[in-house]
């Protein structure tokens, strides 16, 4: 009797799926890293930052008056 070759298709699909899931989990964990900053902010500190912000409003009709 001749020996049959073993089909590794399921193994390859399972490994690729596991790598994809692991990659998504690692990227998802890294996605919100920038939101975890150390200090609390107050309303006055945010107001000072926003006061320096220049508003680039493109409403030329109100400026034409």
N, C-alpha and C positions, 0 to 999 in steps of 0.2 A: 504494500500500500504506500502511496506517495503521501508525504506530509503536506499539509495545507499551510500556506503562509498566514500568519496572524495579522488581522486587520486592526490597525491602531487608530482608526478614525475617531472613535469615541474618546480615547485617551487624549488625542490632540485637541479635540473640541473642549473637553473638560479642563485641560490646562490653560488654554487660551481664555476660556470663560473666567476661570479663577484669577488669572492675571488681570483681566479687564475689571473685574469686581474690586480687586485689591487696589488698582490704580484709581478708580472712582472714589473709593473710600479715603484714600490718602489725599486726593485733590480736594475732596469735600471738607476734610479736616483742616486743610491749609487755607481754604476759602475765607473763613471768618477769623483768621489769626489777627488781621489788622484791626478788628473791632475790639480786641481785648487790650485796651490801653490801661495804664496804671492809675491815673488820677481821676477824681471826680471833677466835673466842671460846674460852674455856677452860672446863673442867668446873666450876671453882670459881666463875667469873662466872655461869654458867648456874644453879648451885645457889643463889647469892645472890638471883637474880631469882625463882627458883621458891620460895624460902623465904618471900618476901613475898606470894605468891599465896594468896588465901583460897579454900579448897575449899568450894564450895556444894553439898554432898552432900545430897540430899533423902531420905536414909534415916532416916525418923522412928522406925522400930521400934528401931533401935540406940540412939537418943537417949532413948527412953522408959524404959530400964532404970535 
